[in-house]
Amino acid sequence: MTERGVLLWIHGGGWRARAHEDGAALASLGLRVVPASYRFSHQARWPAQLDDVRAAARSARVGGLPLLVGGDSAGGMLALQVALRGVDRPGDVAGALAYWAPVDPLDPEQRRHRAPGDDPWTDLLGHPPAAGDPATTDATVATHLGSGVPVLLVQGRDDVPVPAAQAVGLAGRLLSAGHPTHLWLTHGGHALDLARPDLRAVAAAFLDGVLPEVPAD
């Protein structure tokens, strides 16, 4: 299959560890999937993780292929941050594929489902998220809109770690800011199978809209 683009895949794991999902299921859609690594929250605080995945994105550029960024859970949040803010400048990423991504550190529903002392956002920032706090604001995805980069959001309706309302709310704000936005709100919870037919189909449709057509042989 002819490669249409490079997908920098950013793993999930609460910014604390490496989740098993590696994005390999998306390679069959004409993507060269390149893994990214980043420092965990016990190693460095935000925005060190953004710096790391930007460096990985620079290394992933190859052969003039369009660069996309994608990830699941915490990796989806990082993918959105890179895509919306740019690797080196806003608009230099072809699109973002974000799967069940936490995007709002102040979401009260998300925080209600966490045991006391177990908040990945607190570990990432080095302190509890708070309104008006510069680090909290910087880590909030919706504060970085406007570059026009296309975005795919995929979210399970019954996701407990990342409430579905976060993706729904972000989709509305992306559209209002001029981003071509696809939202797939589907059955299931957190960490779904990327090879599932509906997830694969929505990713294929998104890619067809943002990547150039490959000439027929």
DRENKE-655010 format. One record per residue (C-alpha): residue number from 0; z, y, x. Coordinates in nm, 2 decimals. Example, Ala and Ser with C-alpha at 12.3 -4.5 7.8 and 13.67 -1.06 7.14 Angstrom:
<pt><nr>0</nr><pz>0.78</pz><py>-0.45</py><px>1.23</px></pt>
<pt><nr>1</nr><pz>0.71</pz><py>-0.11</py><px>1.37</px></pt>
//
This chain:
<pt><nr>0</nr><pz>0.00</pz><py>0.00</py><px>0.00</px></pt>
<pt><nr>1</nr><pz>-0.09</pz><py>0.35</py><px>0.12</px></pt>
<pt><nr>2</nr><pz>0.22</pz><py>0.56</py><px>0.19</px></pt>
<pt><nr>3</nr><pz>0.23</pz><py>0.87</py><px>-0.02</px></pt>
<pt><nr>4</nr><pz>0.55</pz><py>1.03</py><px>0.12</px></pt>
<pt><nr>5</nr><pz>0.86</pz><py>0.98</py><px>0.32</px></pt>
<pt><nr>6</nr><pz>1.19</pz><py>0.94</py><px>0.13</px></pt>
<pt><nr>7</nr><pz>1.50</pz><py>1.02</py><px>0.33</px></pt>
<pt><nr>8</nr><pz>1.76</pz><py>0.80</py><px>0.16</px></pt>
<pt><nr>9</nr><pz>2.12</pz><py>0.92</py><px>0.17</px></pt>
<pt><nr>10</nr><pz>2.38</pz><py>0.65</py><px>0.09</px></pt>
<pt><nr>11</nr><pz>2.67</pz><py>0.69</py><px>-0.15</px></pt>
<pt><nr>12</nr><pz>3.03</pz><py>0.59</py><px>-0.10</px></pt>
<pt><nr>13</nr><pz>3.24</pz><py>0.89</py><px>-0.21</px></pt>
<pt><nr>14</nr><pz>3.17</pz><py>1.06</py><px>0.12</px></pt>
<pt><nr>15</nr><pz>3.42</pz><py>0.81</py><px>0.26</px></pt>
<pt><nr>16</nr><pz>3.22</pz><py>0.50</py><px>0.33</px></pt>
<pt><nr>17</nr><pz>2.87</pz><py>0.35</py><px>0.31</px></pt>
<pt><nr>18</nr><pz>2.77</pz><py>0.20</py><px>-0.03</px></pt>
<pt><nr>19</nr><pz>2.53</pz><py>-0.10</py><px>-0.03</px></pt>
<pt><nr>20</nr><pz>2.24</pz><py>0.08</py><px>-0.20</px></pt>
<pt><nr>21</nr><pz>1.97</pz><py>0.16</py><px>0.06</px></pt>
<pt><nr>22</nr><pz>1.68</pz><py>0.28</py><px>-0.16</px></pt>
<pt><nr>23</nr><pz>1.46</pz><py>0.00</py><px>-0.05</px></pt>
<pt><nr>24</nr><pz>1.35</pz><py>-0.07</py><px>-0.41</px></pt>
<pt><nr>25</nr><pz>1.16</pz><py>0.26</py><px>-0.40</px></pt>
<pt><nr>26</nr><pz>0.94</pz><py>0.16</py><px>-0.11</px></pt>
<pt><nr>27</nr><pz>0.71</pz><py>-0.02</py><px>-0.35</px></pt>
<pt><nr>28</nr><pz>0.62</pz><py>0.31</py><px>-0.50</px></pt>
<pt><nr>29</nr><pz>0.43</pz><py>0.42</py><px>-0.19</px></pt>
<pt><nr>30</nr><pz>0.73</pz><py>0.56</py><px>0.00</px></pt>
<pt><nr>31</nr><pz>0.84</pz><py>0.52</py><px>0.36</px></pt>
<pt><nr>32</nr><pz>1.22</pz><py>0.49</py><px>0.31</px></pt>
<pt><nr>33</nr><pz>1.42</pz><py>0.62</py><px>0.60</px></pt>
<pt><nr>34</nr><pz>1.80</pz><py>0.59</py><px>0.60</px></pt>
<pt><nr>35</nr><pz>2.03</pz><py>0.88</py><px>0.68</px></pt>
<pt><nr>36</nr><pz>2.38</pz><py>0.87</py><px>0.81</px></pt>
<pt><nr>37</nr><pz>2.65</pz><py>1.14</py><px>0.80</px></pt>
<pt><nr>38</nr><pz>3.00</pz><py>1.19</py><px>0.90</px></pt>
<pt><nr>39</nr><pz>3.26</pz><py>1.07</py><px>0.64</px></pt>
<pt><nr>40</nr><pz>3.52</pz><py>1.30</py><px>0.50</px></pt>
<pt><nr>41</nr><pz>3.80</pz><py>1.16</py><px>0.73</px></pt>
<pt><nr>42</nr><pz>3.58</pz><py>1.26</py><px>1.02</px></pt>
<pt><nr>43</nr><pz>3.47</pz><py>1.61</py><px>0.92</px></pt>
<pt><nr>44</nr><pz>3.49</pz><py>1.84</py><px>0.63</px></pt>
<pt><nr>45</nr><pz>3.22</pz><py>2.00</py><px>0.42</px></pt>
<pt><nr>46</nr><pz>2.96</pz><py>2.13</py><px>0.51</px></pt>
<pt><nr>47</nr><pz>2.93</pz><py>1.89</py><px>0.81</px></pt>
<pt><nr>48</nr><pz>2.77</pz><py>1.63</py><px>0.59</px></pt>
<pt><nr>49</nr><pz>2.50</pz><py>1.87</py><px>0.49</px></pt>
<pt><nr>50</nr><pz>2.43</pz><py>1.95</py><px>0.85</px></pt>
<pt><nr>51</nr><pz>2.40</pz><py>1.58</py><px>0.93</px></pt>
<pt><nr>52</nr><pz>2.15</pz><py>1.50</py><px>0.66</px></pt>
<pt><nr>53</nr><pz>1.95</pz><py>1.81</py><px>0.74</px></pt>
<pt><nr>54</nr><pz>1.92</pz><py>1.68</py><px>1.10</px></pt>
<pt><nr>55</nr><pz>1.82</pz><py>1.34</py><px>0.97</px></pt>
<pt><nr>56</nr><pz>1.55</pz><py>1.50</py><px>0.75</px></pt>
<pt><nr>57</nr><pz>1.40</pz><py>1.68</py><px>1.05</px></pt>
<pt><nr>58</nr><pz>1.38</pz><py>1.34</py><px>1.23</px></pt>
<pt><nr>59</nr><pz>1.23</pz><py>1.18</py><px>0.92</px></pt>
<pt><nr>60</nr><pz>0.92</pz><py>1.40</py><px>0.91</px></pt>
<pt><nr>61</nr><pz>0.62</pz><py>1.21</py><px>1.02</px></pt>
<pt><nr>62</nr><pz>0.24</pz><py>1.22</py><px>1.00</px></pt>
<pt><nr>63</nr><pz>0.22</pz><py>1.52</py><px>0.77</px></pt>
<pt><nr>64</nr><pz>0.35</pz><py>1.31</py><px>0.48</px></pt>
<pt><nr>65</nr><pz>0.55</pz><py>1.50</py><px>0.21</px></pt>
<pt><nr>66</nr><pz>0.92</pz><py>1.47</py><px>0.26</px></pt>
<pt><nr>67</nr><pz>1.14</pz><py>1.38</py><px>-0.04</px></pt>
<pt><nr>68</nr><pz>1.52</pz><py>1.33</py><px>-0.03</px></pt>
<pt><nr>69</nr><pz>1.71</pz><py>1.08</py><px>-0.25</px></pt>
<pt><nr>70</nr><pz>2.04</pz><py>0.92</py><px>-0.28</px></pt>
<pt><nr>71</nr><pz>2.30</pz><py>0.75</py><px>-0.50</px></pt>
<pt><nr>72</nr><pz>2.64</pz><py>0.89</py><px>-0.60</px></pt>
<pt><nr>73</nr><pz>2.78</pz><py>1.10</py><px>-0.31</px></pt>
<pt><nr>74</nr><pz>2.44</pz><py>1.06</py><px>-0.14</px></pt>
<pt><nr>75</nr><pz>2.27</pz><py>1.19</py><px>-0.45</px></pt>
<pt><nr>76</nr><pz>2.48</pz><py>1.51</py><px>-0.43</px></pt>
<pt><nr>77</nr><pz>2.38</pz><py>1.55</py><px>-0.06</px></pt>
<pt><nr>78</nr><pz>2.01</pz><py>1.49</py><px>-0.16</px></pt>
<pt><nr>79</nr><pz>2.03</pz><py>1.77</py><px>-0.41</px></pt>
<pt><nr>80</nr><pz>2.19</pz><py>2.00</py><px>-0.16</px></pt>
<pt><nr>81</nr><pz>1.92</pz><py>1.94</py><px>0.10</px></pt>
<pt><nr>82</nr><pz>1.64</pz><py>1.96</py><px>-0.15</px></pt>
<pt><nr>83</nr><pz>1.76</pz><py>2.28</py><px>-0.33</px></pt>
<pt><nr>84</nr><pz>1.86</pz><py>2.46</py><px>-0.02</px></pt>
<pt><nr>85</nr><pz>1.59</pz><py>2.33</py><px>0.21</px></pt>
<pt><nr>86</nr><pz>1.59</pz><py>2.15</py><px>0.54</px></pt>
<pt><nr>87</nr><pz>1.50</pz><py>2.46</py><px>0.74</px></pt>
<pt><nr>88</nr><pz>1.41</pz><py>2.70</py><px>0.45</px></pt>
<pt><nr>89</nr><pz>1.41</pz><py>2.68</py><px>0.07</px></pt>
<pt><nr>90</nr><pz>1.11</pz><py>2.49</py><px>-0.07</px></pt>
<pt><nr>91</nr><pz>1.03</pz><py>2.27</py><px>0.23</px></pt>
<pt><nr>92</nr><pz>1.11</pz><py>1.95</py><px>0.05</px></pt>
<pt><nr>93</nr><pz>0.87</pz><py>1.79</py><px>-0.20</px></pt>
<pt><nr>94</nr><pz>1.13</pz><py>1.67</py><px>-0.44</px></pt>
<pt><nr>95</nr><pz>1.47</pz><py>1.51</py><px>-0.49</px></pt>
<pt><nr>96</nr><pz>1.57</pz><py>1.18</py><px>-0.66</px></pt>
<pt><nr>97</nr><pz>1.94</pz><py>1.19</py><px>-0.74</px></pt>
<pt><nr>98</nr><pz>2.11</pz><py>0.88</py><px>-0.89</px></pt>
<pt><nr>99</nr><pz>2.45</pz><py>0.92</py><px>-1.07</px></pt>
<pt><nr>100</nr><pz>2.53</pz><py>1.22</py><px>-0.84</px></pt>
<pt><nr>101</nr><pz>2.86</pz><py>1.41</py><px>-0.87</px></pt>
<pt><nr>102</nr><pz>2.76</pz><py>1.77</py><px>-0.88</px></pt>
<pt><nr>103</nr><pz>3.06</pz><py>1.96</py><px>-1.00</px></pt>
<pt><nr>104</nr><pz>3.39</pz><py>1.94</py><px>-0.82</px></pt>
<pt><nr>105</nr><pz>3.57</pz><py>2.13</py><px>-1.10</px></pt>
<pt><nr>106</nr><pz>3.46</pz><py>1.89</py><px>-1.38</px></pt>
<pt><nr>107</nr><pz>3.79</pz><py>1.82</py><px>-1.56</px></pt>
<pt><nr>108</nr><pz>3.67</pz><py>1.49</py><px>-1.71</px></pt>
<pt><nr>109</nr><pz>3.59</pz><py>1.35</py><px>-1.37</px></pt>
<pt><nr>110</nr><pz>3.93</pz><py>1.45</py><px>-1.24</px></pt>
<pt><nr>111</nr><pz>4.11</pz><py>1.29</py><px>-1.53</px></pt>
<pt><nr>112</nr><pz>3.97</pz><py>0.95</py><px>-1.44</px></pt>
<pt><nr>113</nr><pz>4.10</pz><py>0.97</py><px>-1.09</px></pt>
<pt><nr>114</nr><pz>4.44</pz><py>0.84</py><px>-0.98</px></pt>
<pt><nr>115</nr><pz>4.68</pz><py>1.10</py><px>-0.84</px></pt>
<pt><nr>116</nr><pz>4.59</pz><py>1.16</py><px>-0.47</px></pt>
<pt><nr>117</nr><pz>4.25</pz><py>0.99</py><px>-0.51</px></pt>
<pt><nr>118</nr><pz>4.00</pz><py>1.27</py><px>-0.54</px></pt>
<pt><nr>119</nr><pz>3.69</pz><py>1.23</py><px>-0.31</px></pt>
<pt><nr>120</nr><pz>3.62</pz><py>1.61</py><px>-0.36</px></pt>
<pt><nr>121</nr><pz>3.96</pz><py>1.69</py><px>-0.21</px></pt>
<pt><nr>122</nr><pz>3.89</pz><py>1.47</py><px>0.09</px></pt>
<pt><nr>123</nr><pz>3.55</pz><py>1.62</py><px>0.14</px></pt>
<pt><nr>124</nr><pz>3.67</pz><py>1.98</py><px>0.12</px></pt>
<pt><nr>125</nr><pz>4.00</pz><py>1.93</py><px>0.29</px></pt>
<pt><nr>126</nr><pz>4.19</pz><py>2.08</py><px>-0.01</px></pt>
<pt><nr>127</nr><pz>4.18</pz><py>2.04</py><px>-0.39</px></pt>
<pt><nr>128</nr><pz>3.87</pz><py>2.21</py><px>-0.55</px></pt>
<pt><nr>129</nr><pz>3.95</pz><py>2.55</py><px>-0.70</px></pt>
<pt><nr>130</nr><pz>3.76</pz><py>2.82</py><px>-0.89</px></pt>
<pt><nr>131</nr><pz>3.68</pz><py>3.10</py><px>-0.65</px></pt>
<pt><nr>132</nr><pz>3.73</pz><py>2.89</py><px>-0.34</px></pt>
<pt><nr>133</nr><pz>3.42</pz><py>2.94</py><px>-0.11</px></pt>
<pt><nr>134</nr><pz>3.40</pz><py>2.58</py><px>-0.01</px></pt>
<pt><nr>135</nr><pz>3.42</pz><py>2.46</py><px>-0.37</px></pt>
<pt><nr>136</nr><pz>3.15</pz><py>2.70</py><px>-0.46</px></pt>
<pt><nr>137</nr><pz>2.93</pz><py>2.60</py><px>-0.17</px></pt>
<pt><nr>138</nr><pz>2.97</pz><py>2.23</py><px>-0.26</px></pt>
<pt><nr>139</nr><pz>2.88</pz><py>2.29</py><px>-0.63</px></pt>
<pt><nr>140</nr><pz>2.51</pz><py>2.19</py><px>-0.67</px></pt>
<pt><nr>141</nr><pz>2.43</pz><py>2.45</py><px>-0.94</px></pt>
<pt><nr>142</nr><pz>2.51</pz><py>2.74</py><px>-0.71</px></pt>
<pt><nr>143</nr><pz>2.19</pz><py>2.67</py><px>-0.51</px></pt>
<pt><nr>144</nr><pz>1.91</pz><py>2.69</py><px>-0.77</px></pt>
<pt><nr>145</nr><pz>1.59</pz><py>2.88</py><px>-0.76</px></pt>
<pt><nr>146</nr><pz>1.36</pz><py>2.73</py><px>-0.50</px></pt>
<pt><nr>147</nr><pz>1.15</pz><py>2.55</py><px>-0.76</px></pt>
<pt><nr>148</nr><pz>1.18</pz><py>2.21</py><px>-0.60</px></pt>
<pt><nr>149</nr><pz>1.12</pz><py>1.93</py><px>-0.85</px></pt>
<pt><nr>150</nr><pz>1.42</pz><py>1.71</py><px>-0.93</px></pt>
<pt><nr>151</nr><pz>1.48</pz><py>1.37</py><px>-1.09</px></pt>
<pt><nr>152</nr><pz>1.82</pz><py>1.30</py><px>-1.22</px></pt>
<pt><nr>153</nr><pz>1.91</pz><py>0.94</py><px>-1.32</px></pt>
<pt><nr>154</nr><pz>2.24</pz><py>0.88</py><px>-1.49</px></pt>
<pt><nr>155</nr><pz>2.42</pz><py>0.60</py><px>-1.68</px></pt>
<pt><nr>156</nr><pz>2.57</pz><py>0.70</py><px>-2.02</px></pt>
<pt><nr>157</nr><pz>2.88</pz><py>0.50</py><px>-1.96</px></pt>
<pt><nr>158</nr><pz>2.94</pz><py>0.62</py><px>-1.60</px></pt>
<pt><nr>159</nr><pz>3.32</pz><py>0.67</py><px>-1.55</px></pt>
<pt><nr>160</nr><pz>3.33</pz><py>0.79</py><px>-1.18</px></pt>
<pt><nr>161</nr><pz>3.06</pz><py>1.05</py><px>-1.25</px></pt>
<pt><nr>162</nr><pz>3.06</pz><py>1.16</py><px>-1.62</px></pt>
<pt><nr>163</nr><pz>2.71</pz><py>1.18</py><px>-1.77</px></pt>
<pt><nr>164</nr><pz>2.77</pz><py>1.53</py><px>-1.89</px></pt>
<pt><nr>165</nr><pz>2.74</pz><py>1.65</py><px>-1.53</px></pt>
<pt><nr>166</nr><pz>2.37</pz><py>1.54</py><px>-1.50</px></pt>
<pt><nr>167</nr><pz>2.29</pz><py>1.68</py><px>-1.85</px></pt>
<pt><nr>168</nr><pz>2.44</pz><py>2.01</py><px>-1.77</px></pt>
<pt><nr>169</nr><pz>2.27</pz><py>2.04</py><px>-1.43</px></pt>
<pt><nr>170</nr><pz>1.93</pz><py>1.94</py><px>-1.59</px></pt>
<pt><nr>171</nr><pz>1.96</pz><py>2.24</py><px>-1.82</px></pt>
<pt><nr>172</nr><pz>2.04</pz><py>2.48</py><px>-1.54</px></pt>
<pt><nr>173</nr><pz>1.76</pz><py>2.34</py><px>-1.32</px></pt>
<pt><nr>174</nr><pz>1.51</pz><py>2.40</py><px>-1.60</px></pt>
<pt><nr>175</nr><pz>1.64</pz><py>2.75</py><px>-1.66</px></pt>
<pt><nr>176</nr><pz>1.60</pz><py>2.83</py><px>-1.29</px></pt>
<pt><nr>177</nr><pz>1.24</pz><py>2.71</py><px>-1.29</px></pt>
<pt><nr>178</nr><pz>1.27</pz><py>2.36</py><px>-1.14</px></pt>
<pt><nr>179</nr><pz>1.04</pz><py>2.09</py><px>-1.28</px></pt>
<pt><nr>180</nr><pz>1.32</pz><py>1.85</py><px>-1.39</px></pt>
<pt><nr>181</nr><pz>1.32</pz><py>1.49</py><px>-1.51</px></pt>
<pt><nr>182</nr><pz>1.64</pz><py>1.35</py><px>-1.66</px></pt>
<pt><nr>183</nr><pz>1.67</pz><py>0.98</py><px>-1.74</px></pt>
<pt><nr>184</nr><pz>2.00</pz><py>0.92</py><px>-1.93</px></pt>
<pt><nr>185</nr><pz>2.01</pz><py>0.54</py><px>-1.98</px></pt>
<pt><nr>186</nr><pz>2.24</pz><py>0.26</py><px>-2.06</px></pt>
<pt><nr>187</nr><pz>2.49</pz><py>0.14</py><px>-1.81</px></pt>
<pt><nr>188</nr><pz>2.76</pz><py>0.28</py><px>-1.59</px></pt>
<pt><nr>189</nr><pz>2.78</pz><py>0.37</py><px>-1.22</px></pt>
<pt><nr>190</nr><pz>2.56</pz><py>0.22</py><px>-0.94</px></pt>
<pt><nr>191</nr><pz>2.28</pz><py>0.07</py><px>-1.14</px></pt>
<pt><nr>192</nr><pz>2.00</pz><py>-0.14</py><px>-1.00</px></pt>
<pt><nr>193</nr><pz>1.71</pz><py>0.08</py><px>-0.87</px></pt>
<pt><nr>194</nr><pz>1.47</pz><py>-0.21</py><px>-0.93</px></pt>
<pt><nr>195</nr><pz>1.55</pz><py>-0.22</py><px>-1.30</px></pt>
<pt><nr>196</nr><pz>1.23</pz><py>-0.16</py><px>-1.49</px></pt>
<pt><nr>197</nr><pz>1.32</pz><py>0.16</py><px>-1.66</px></pt>
<pt><nr>198</nr><pz>1.46</pz><py>0.32</py><px>-1.34</px></pt>
<pt><nr>199</nr><pz>1.15</pz><py>0.21</py><px>-1.15</px></pt>
<pt><nr>200</nr><pz>0.92</pz><py>0.35</py><px>-1.42</px></pt>
<pt><nr>201</nr><pz>1.09</pz><py>0.69</py><px>-1.43</px></pt>
<pt><nr>202</nr><pz>1.08</pz><py>0.72</py><px>-1.05</px></pt>
<pt><nr>203</nr><pz>0.71</pz><py>0.63</py><px>-1.05</px></pt>
<pt><nr>204</nr><pz>0.64</pz><py>0.89</py><px>-1.32</px></pt>
<pt><nr>205</nr><pz>0.83</pz><py>1.16</py><px>-1.12</px></pt>
<pt><nr>206</nr><pz>0.65</pz><py>1.07</py><px>-0.80</px></pt>
<pt><nr>207</nr><pz>0.31</pz><py>1.09</py><px>-0.97</px></pt>
<pt><nr>208</nr><pz>0.39</pz><py>1.44</py><px>-1.07</px></pt>
<pt><nr>209</nr><pz>0.50</pz><py>1.57</py><px>-0.73</px></pt>
<pt><nr>210</nr><pz>0.30</pz><py>1.38</py><px>-0.47</px></pt>
<pt><nr>211</nr><pz>-0.08</pz><py>1.41</py><px>-0.41</px></pt>
<pt><nr>212</nr><pz>-0.30</pz><py>1.13</py><px>-0.54</px></pt>
<pt><nr>213</nr><pz>-0.40</pz><py>0.87</py><px>-0.29</px></pt>
<pt><nr>214</nr><pz>-0.78</pz><py>0.84</py><px>-0.27</px></pt>
<pt><nr>215</nr><pz>-0.92</pz><py>0.50</py><px>-0.40</px></pt>
<pt><nr>216</nr><pz>-1.04</pz><py>0.26</py><px>-0.13</px></pt>
//
